[in-house]
Amino acid sequence: MTPSVARLPDGARLAFAVTGERTADAPVLLNRPLGGSMALWGEFATRLSKEFQVIEFDPRGVGASSDVPLFHSTRAMARDAIALLDFLAVPRAHVFGLSLGGMVASWAAIDARERVARLVLASTLPESATISSRVWGHVSALLRPLLTPGVEAEVGLVREILSPQFRQEHPERVAAILETVRQFPTRRRNLLLLALAAASHDGDRALRGNNVTSLLLLGELDPIAGRVSQSELLRDLPNAALEVIAHAGHDLSLEAPRELADRVTRFLRSDR
């Protein structure tokens, strides 16, 4: 799959790809977590594209997209996502986001509510302060890769995000994931600026009371998001439901791609 390039109003580039057939239903816009390009959507996006048209893209700083500007934010990233919909002449889309991408998707639902048909937030925090207490023991392990020079910074970050259980049980899949990261690396400068945008995210109050029909997805083994953050999102989103995916960690698209795609499809096809 060779990505295309969209030009944003400020001249920046966003690499994107569209798969699946256009139907009467809204397409699904996928927002990336920190670490890895859209090539990592893999089986999740492929399975989803059997039911919907799927729009994948690399945010600024990733793949063939423009570099991340200084003082970047998750809200600015949401503006880019909506600008991509403008470029593609898509009036409304189902918006999916995972981790950092969920923060971006939240701002899309806040600032462009009329453009969001349904919202799916996977492994998402309403604000960085709600990070699970279980993760503090992993903070040094999560930060250490970002200090590594070259492509191995991103490789180490993606590896550390995977649950220990997944790494132990699926070494061949882990090796394939990390090789994909090496093929489409993110500059460490951009990786750090995106991490800073995630760390400064605070969409909690702005999201409160938003009536978008939403699905929250959490991995049973996720040490980052945790139940407290999901309780806050349920409070903020009155039309939301929470589902837990068993035996999966933070990056559901890598650890449970089939089940994630099936859960998202079932939600988007439901009449609730």
Secondary structure, 3 states (H helix, E strand, C coil): CCCEEEECCCCCEEEEEEECCCCCCCCEEEECCCCCCHHHHHHHHHHHCCCCCEEEECCCCCCCCCCCCCCCCHHHHHHHHHHHHHHCCCCCEEEEEECHHHHHHHHHHHHCHHHEEEEEEECCCCEHHHCCHHHHHHHHHHHHHHHCCCCHHHHHHHHHHCCHHHHHHCHHHHHHHHHHHHHCCCCHHHHHHHHHHHHCCECHHHHCCCCCCEEEEEECCCCCCHHHHHHHHHHHCCCEEEEEECCCCCCHHHHCHHHHHHHHHHHHHCCC
